[in-house]
């Protein structure tokens, strides 16, 4: 019989899978007002926080590199 994975084991596997897919993890602190904007934007755009931050960083990068 196979034992179910603990939360820590599942999290470790998830992080390993993301690393294998070249996904980088960032943990950031933002002001409450920005957190509220993020929530509103993710709801309005129907996307995840990761997708939102990726989109915003790519837009800003394109502006700077012009």
C-alpha positions in Angstrom: 0.0 0.0 0.0 1.3 3.5 -0.9 1.3 6.0 1.9 -0.2 9.4 1.0 2.2 12.3 0.7 2.5 14.9 3.5 1.8 18.5 2.7 5.6 19.2 2.8 6.3 16.3 0.4 3.6 17.6 -2.0 5.0 21.1 -1.8 8.5 19.9 -2.4 7.4 17.9 -5.5 5.5 21.0 -6.8 8.6 23.2 -6.4 10.8 20.6 -8.1 8.3 20.4 -11.0 8.2 24.2 -11.4 12.0 24.4 -11.3 12.2 21.8 -14.0 9.9 23.9 -16.1 12.2 27.0 -15.5 9.6 28.8 -13.4 11.2 31.0 -10.7 9.5 31.7 -7.4 9.4 35.2 -5.9 8.0 36.0 -2.5 7.4 39.8 -2.2 5.8 42.2 0.3 3.6 45.0 -1.1 1.5 47.7 0.5 -2.1 46.8 1.3 -3.4 49.2 -1.4 -1.3 47.4 -4.1 -2.5 44.0 -2.8 -6.1 45.3 -3.3 -5.3 46.4 -6.8 -3.8 43.0 -7.6 -6.9 41.3 -6.4 -9.1 43.6 -8.5 -6.9 43.1 -11.5 -6.8 39.4 -11.3 -10.6 39.3 -10.9 -11.2 41.7 -13.8 -8.6 40.0 -16.1 -9.5 36.5 -15.0 -5.9 35.6 -14.4 -3.6 34.4 -11.6 -1.2 36.6 -9.7 1.7 35.0 -11.4 0.2 35.7 -14.8 -0.5 39.3 -13.8 3.0 39.9 -12.6 4.5 38.3 -15.6 2.4 40.4 -17.9 3.2 43.7 -16.0 7.0 42.9 -15.9 7.1 42.1 -19.6 5.3 45.3 -20.5 7.6 47.4 -18.4 10.7 45.6 -19.8 9.6 46.3 -23.4 9.2 50.0 -22.5 12.6 50.3 -20.9 14.4 48.4 -23.7 13.0 50.7 -26.5 
